[in-house]
Amino acid sequence: MSITGGCHCGAVRYRAEGEPLNHALCHCTDCRRHAGAPMVGWTMYPIDAVTVTRGSPRIYESSANGRRHFCPECGTGLFYTNDTILPGIIDVQSATYDDPDAVPAQAHIQVAERIRWMEHAHDLPAFERYPPQ
C-alpha cells in the first residue's frame, strides 16, 4: 500500500509505504490541545516507511520525549514521534491523507482523557452541510 498526504497549504507533502501498524483515534489532552479538535486520528508506521516528498516540517517538543511535526507555513499537524515510548515508529495524522478513507480507524485510545460529550457524539443529529436556519 502507498498513501500520500500533506498539509492544508501544500507546502509539506509525504508518502507512506506499506501496511500501517494500526490506526487509532486518540483522545488525550495533549493531542486535543495541539490539534484544537476533540480527537486526532493517528496511523502508525515504521519510521522508514514515511518520506517527506516536499517541504520540511517544523518540529515542536511537546513533552519530554514527544515530538510533533507540523507545516511551518499553515500549521497543519502531520506527524508524531517519541523515541522513548515508540522507538522506530512515526504516527501520521490520518486526516491529512489525500484519501482519508484509505485506512479505516481500528480503535479509540487514551479514552481516560476523552471529553465526556464525545462518548455519545454519534447520537447527535447529522446534516449534509449545515442545520436549517
N, C-alpha and C positions, 0 to 999 in steps of 0.2 A: 504494500500500500504506500502511496506517495500522496501527501496532502500539503497544500500551500496555504499561506495566510499572510497577514500583515496588519499594520496599524491603520487607523482611521484616515490619515492623510496620505498614506502610501510611501512615506519616506523609509520605512523599515519593512522588509519582506523576508519571509522564511519558507523553508521546505522541511517537512518531517518525513523520513523514510522508514518503512517497516511498520509492523503492528505495534500499536501503543500497548503499554503495560497495563494501563487502566484509565478510566475517565470518571472522575468524581466531582460532585458539586460540593464545594467547601463553604461552610457556614461560620468559620472562625472570625473573630473580631478583626484580626489583622487583615485578612483578605477583604472583608466587607469594607473596612475603612479605606484601604488602599484603592479599591475599585469604585467606592461610592455606590455599591449595589448590595442587595440583601444576601447574595451568594455569588460565588465565582466558580465556573467550570474549569477544571484542570485536567489535561490529558498528559499522562506521564510517559516519558520515553527515555531510553539510554541517551546520555548526553551527546554522543557522537552521531545520533540519528537525526539531530536537528541542526540545520545550517542556515545562517542568516545570508540571504542572497542579495539584499540591497540595504544600504544604510548601516548604522551602528547603534544598537540600543544603548541607552544610558543605564547604569546600574545604581540602585539605591539600596543601602544597607538597612533593611527594615527591622532587623533584630541582630542579636549577637552573631548568628550564623546565616540568617536568611538574606537572600539577595533577590530583589525584584528588578527585572529588566523591562524598560519601557521606552517608547519613542521619545526622543528629546524634542521633537517638533510639536506633536499633538498631545502627548502624554498617555497614549494608549498603553495599558499594561500588556505585556507579551509573555514573559517567562518568569519562572521562579526556580531558584536553585538553593540548596542547603547542603553543603558538603559534609556536615556532621550527621544530620538525620537521614538524608537521602544521597549518599555518595554515589557519584557517577550517573545521577538522574537529573533530568530537566523536566519541569512542568510547563506546558504550553496552555495559555488561556484559550480554551476551545471556542469561545465566541469570536475570536479573531481569525478563525479558519475562513477561507473563501467559501467553503461548503460546510457550515457548522453541523449539518445533519449527517455528515460522513462518519462520525464516530459517536454513537449513542452513549449517553451517560449511563453508568453502571451502579452508582451508589451515591449516597449523601454522607459526607464526613464532617467531623467537628460539630455534630448536632448539639453537643452540650452548650455551645455558644450561639445556637441558632436564635434569631429573632422570633419571639413567640408567635407572632401573626403569620410567619412563614409556614408553620405546621399545617395550616389549612388554606394556604394560598390557592390551591387547585379548586377550592369550593367557591371562589369569588366569581361573580358574573364576568363573562368574556365578550369582547366586541371586536369585530374585524379591524376597526380603526379606533374611533372614539365613541364614548357613550352618547346617546341622544341628548341634545341640549334642552 
